[in-house]
Amino acid sequence: MYFNEDHDALRRTIRKVVDTEINPNMDAWEETTAPLHDLFKKMGDLGLLGICYDPAYGGQGLDYWFDTAFLEEIGHIQGVGVQGAIADQTHMATPALHQFGSEGLKDAYLRPAIAGEMVAAIAVTEPDAGSDVAGLRTTAKKDGDAYVLNGTKTFITNGVQADFVVLLARSCEEPGYHSFSLFVVPKGLPGFSVSKELDKLGWKSSDTAELFFDDVRVPEENRIGDEGEGFIYQMKQFQHERFAALPMSYVGAKDVIDMTVEYIQQRVVFGKPLSKRQVLRHRIADWLTEIECLKQLTYHIVRMKMEGLDVTREVSMGKLISGQMMKRITDGCLQMYGGMGFMNETLITRYYRDVRAASIAGGADEVMREVIARMEGV
Ligand SMILES: Cc1cc2nc3c(=O)[nH]c(=O)nc-3n(C[C@H](O)[C@H](O)[C@H](O)COP(=O)(O)OP(=O)(O)OC[C@H]3O[C@@H](n4cnc5c(N)ncnc54)[C@H](O)[C@@H]3O)c2cc1C
């Protein structure tokens, strides 16, 4: 209803990359993490890293339906680590740069990110501040024509391989939401180091870093938009990140179900295939219904985005549902595999590990509930 042959053509291009360049390598990348410079260059050459971005910077200038088609196809990647690494580049680290960055910043960082020549990361979370973003401690003190950064960022997706991070820091001592600024901080600046590569439960194909900033001098022109508006820009940027989770989730969940159905159709227990057991068939029917609900909510959000409406309430609801749903479905599907579901040779184990982060990263379920309750006047 919402997609035509132009969307299908885009889907075919992405699916080819997923089927030939990504999924065949996923087992290896779970051991080593995906080589993002190589992968992003291939995707950039095909115009896949800036679907909605301005053609003036190499983007495709397409609308949110194309973006949704892109995310749905990325959802077929058999590992949330690489899905997350790509979404980081397209929906987490670059939207504020695109919307509020100066021409100079966009030329220097957005253009190469869209071309796949630079890897981007978003650095908000700190050891002492995650859900409570306004509690972050990294400081950006003005000194002449530069800001001096001091602090630590953690859980940063793509942080090891990134050429630059978009970083939120406190640029003024005053309390309140207008005390933060967002900066583009290139690797290689003196005092900027990857202090730790973090070992994780899942997302093994993606690198996650702790970053340390010790008197890092960032030129004033690397500030995105106005001083003091960084928190507001980041809250807007979060809506892109959280939206991206929705199509990837319902597509990934459906793939997990398809894979499981294939297994239970051939697995004979007590004289007949497991797929003939009504209790399992009904459980799957429930999941497919949930998936359809999330998909329709997502399409509703896209229609709202196309009208220029604020989607914070609906995106928060979708993000909350998607995390809950992914955990329930992968756990239930793993159960249907029996002992095979516990063996790492079975792909379901990767999904089981990977989806746990969906209720934490980019805003935990409880934070989504707070946003929803507040917006509903509760
Ligand atoms: C795989 C992965 C990738 C990530 N990538 C990035 C990245 O690229 N960049 C980045 O900046 N960050 C990233 N993060 C960090 C992520 O956004 C934070 O982990 C998340 O916001 C939660 O913050 P926290 O870990 O500090 O948990 P805390 O803030 O310490 O919260 C702990 C738990 O408390 C509960 N909680 C929080 N608030 C409330 C509340 N108001 N009421 C009730 N319960 C509550 C939640 O269950 C939460 O999980 C990533 C995290 C993961 C797991």
The ligand as an SDF file (V2000), in Angstrom:
LIG
                    3D

 53 58  0  0  0  0  0  0  0  0999 V2000
   24.6250   -2.6080   22.9440 C   0  0  0  0  0  0  0  0  0  0  0  0
   24.5970   -1.2000   23.4170 C   0  0  0  0  0  0  0  0  0  0  0  0
   24.9830   -0.1740   22.5640 C   0  0  0  0  0  0  0  0  0  0  0  0
   24.9980    1.1390   23.0150 C   0  0  0  0  0  0  0  0  0  0  0  0
   25.4400    2.1250   22.1650 N   0  0  0  0  0  0  0  0  0  0  0  0
   25.5470    3.3990   22.6360 C   0  0  0  0  0  0  0  0  0  0  0  0
   26.1220    4.4320   21.8150 C   0  0  0  0  0  0  0  0  0  0  0  0
   26.4920    4.1990   20.6610 O   0  0  0  0  0  0  0  0  0  0  0  0
   26.2330    5.6750   22.3290 N   0  0  0  0  0  0  0  0  0  0  0  0
   25.8360    5.9760   23.6040 C   0  0  0  0  0  0  0  0  0  0  0  0
   25.9450    7.1260   23.9950 O   0  0  0  0  0  0  0  0  0  0  0  0
   25.3010    5.0170   24.4120 N   0  0  0  0  0  0  0  0  0  0  0  0
   25.1590    3.7440   23.9620 C   0  0  0  0  0  0  0  0  0  0  0  0
   24.6370    2.7590   24.7700 N   0  0  0  0  0  0  0  0  0  0  0  0
   24.2430    3.1060   26.1300 C   0  0  0  0  0  0  0  0  0  0  0  0
   22.7510    3.0610   26.3620 C   0  0  0  0  0  0  0  0  0  0  0  0
   22.0830    4.0940   25.7020 O   0  0  0  0  0  0  0  0  0  0  0  0
   22.5620    3.0740   27.8760 C   0  0  0  0  0  0  0  0  0  0  0  0
   23.0590    1.8440   28.3690 O   0  0  0  0  0  0  0  0  0  0  0  0
   21.1240    3.2770   28.2950 C   0  0  0  0  0  0  0  0  0  0  0  0
   20.6800    4.5750   27.9890 O   0  0  0  0  0  0  0  0  0  0  0  0
   20.9310    3.0120   29.7930 C   0  0  0  0  0  0  0  0  0  0  0  0
   21.8400    3.7470   30.5490 O   0  0  0  0  0  0  0  0  0  0  0  0
   22.7510    3.0250   31.6690 P   0  0  0  0  0  0  0  0  0  0  0  0
   23.3640    1.8240   31.0340 O   0  0  0  0  0  0  0  0  0  0  0  0
   23.6420    4.0180   32.2660 O   0  0  0  0  0  0  0  0  0  0  0  0
   21.7020    2.4900   32.7220 O   0  0  0  0  0  0  0  0  0  0  0  0
   21.1910    3.3120   34.0070 P   0  0  0  0  0  0  0  0  0  0  0  0
   20.8360    4.6830   33.6190 O   0  0  0  0  0  0  0  0  0  0  0  0
   22.1510    3.0920   35.1100 O   0  0  0  0  0  0  0  0  0  0  0  0
   19.8580    2.5130   34.3260 O   0  0  0  0  0  0  0  0  0  0  0  0
   19.8980    1.1550   34.7480 C   0  0  0  0  0  0  0  0  0  0  0  0
   18.5100    0.5790   34.6190 C   0  0  0  0  0  0  0  0  0  0  0  0
   17.6530    1.2790   35.4890 O   0  0  0  0  0  0  0  0  0  0  0  0
   16.3470    1.3000   34.9650 C   0  0  0  0  0  0  0  0  0  0  0  0
   15.8810    2.6890   34.9690 N   0  0  0  0  0  0  0  0  0  0  0  0
   16.4420    3.7740   34.4180 C   0  0  0  0  0  0  0  0  0  0  0  0
   15.6900    4.8570   34.5990 N   0  0  0  0  0  0  0  0  0  0  0  0
   14.6100    4.4550   35.3030 C   0  0  0  0  0  0  0  0  0  0  0  0
   13.4510    5.1060   35.8080 C   0  0  0  0  0  0  0  0  0  0  0  0
   13.2590    6.4320   35.6170 N   0  0  0  0  0  0  0  0  0  0  0  0
   12.5400    4.3770   36.5010 N   0  0  0  0  0  0  0  0  0  0  0  0
   12.7190    3.0530   36.6900 C   0  0  0  0  0  0  0  0  0  0  0  0
   13.7770    2.3740   36.2250 N   0  0  0  0  0  0  0  0  0  0  0  0
   14.7090    3.0690   35.5470 C   0  0  0  0  0  0  0  0  0  0  0  0
   16.4210    0.7290   33.5400 C   0  0  0  0  0  0  0  0  0  0  0  0
   15.9480   -0.6060   33.5590 O   0  0  0  0  0  0  0  0  0  0  0  0
   17.8880    0.7460   33.2320 C   0  0  0  0  0  0  0  0  0  0  0  0
   18.2240   -0.3160   32.3490 O   0  0  0  0  0  0  0  0  0  0  0  0
   24.5970    1.4410   24.3410 C   0  0  0  0  0  0  0  0  0  0  0  0
   24.2000    0.4100   25.1870 C   0  0  0  0  0  0  0  0  0  0  0  0
   24.1980   -0.8920   24.7490 C   0  0  0  0  0  0  0  0  0  0  0  0
   23.7690   -1.9870   25.6990 C   0  0  0  0  0  0  0  0  0  0  0  0
  1  2  1  0
  2  3  1  0
  2 52  2  0
  3  4  2  0
  4  5  1  0
  4 50  1  0
  5  6  2  0
  6  7  1  0
  6 13  1  0
  7  8  2  0
  7  9  1  0
  9 10  1  0
 10 11  2  0
 10 12  1  0
 12 13  2  0
 13 14  1  0
 14 15  1  0
 14 50  1  0
 15 16  1  0
 16 17  1  0
 16 18  1  0
 18 19  1  0
 18 20  1  0
 20 21  1  0
 20 22  1  0
 22 23  1  0
 23 24  1  0
 24 25  2  0
 24 26  1  0
 24 27  1  0
 27 28  1  0
 28 29  2  0
 28 30  1  0
 28 31  1  0
 31 32  1  0
 32 33  1  0
 33 34  1  0
 33 48  1  0
 34 35  1  0
 35 36  1  0
 35 46  1  0
 36 37  1  0
 36 45  1  0
 37 38  2  0
 38 39  1  0
 39 40  1  0
 39 45  2  0
 40 41  1  0
 40 42  2  0
 42 43  1  0
 43 44  2  0
 44 45  1  0
 46 47  1  0
 46 48  1  0
 48 49  1  0
 50 51  2  0
 51 52  1  0
 52 53  1  0
M  END
$$$$
